[in-house]
Amino acid sequence: MLSLDTLYRNHEEAKARRWEKNQAQSGAWLTSWRNRTVTLRLVFSLWGLGALALVLAVIGLWWMPAFIACLIAIFLICVPWTLLRITINSKDDAPATVLDEYENSVVNFWNRITLRLLSAWGFVFFLILMFTNSFSLYAATDISSTWWNAILGEIFLIVSLLITTLPAVGYALTFHTDTDKE
């Protein structure tokens, strides 16, 4: 019978092999984008689209086209996030064996922050959902409970998506601070 330690080691080795294989395929993509200006633009577009999606979700309570536009904005958030992860070689998700000590500490720091924020956000969202539905607070806005819950679910999805981008954003801002090359 395999021990838990052996299973974990095998999992980490397989993860390192998959990561190295993916880097061999995509490691040279977007090399001209690996500078401070582009990194900041990607981060601002990521968070700007997130803010736009949140505003559209709130407007979507009263106007259905805003709800549809919010869904589109959620999908668009994935574009700068993916491009940002390509420019950092997906090191926010790399196994610890391929990162140096400082990179590992930065990634671990942002992963801990992300986990804490997601846990807190999940608890706060549970309370919001519970209280608004228990006391029918949505009735004051003349909105059906189904629509209210759909919008709250969309808001939960947007904020959770933005929180999960923190390791990539933190890594990118920490390690792409060199000046732009002209």
SULLIN-V638281 format. One record per run of one state. SS is the DSSP state (H for helix, E for strand, - for the rest). FROM is the first residue (numbers start at 1). LEN is the number of residues. Records with the same first field share a line. If there is no record, write none. Layout:
SS->FROM-LEN  FROM-LEN
This chain:
-->1-3  27-4  34-2  60-4  88-3  94-2  99-2  135-2  142-3  165-1  176-7
H->4-23  31-3  36-24  64-24  91-3  96-3  101-34  137-5  145-20  166-10
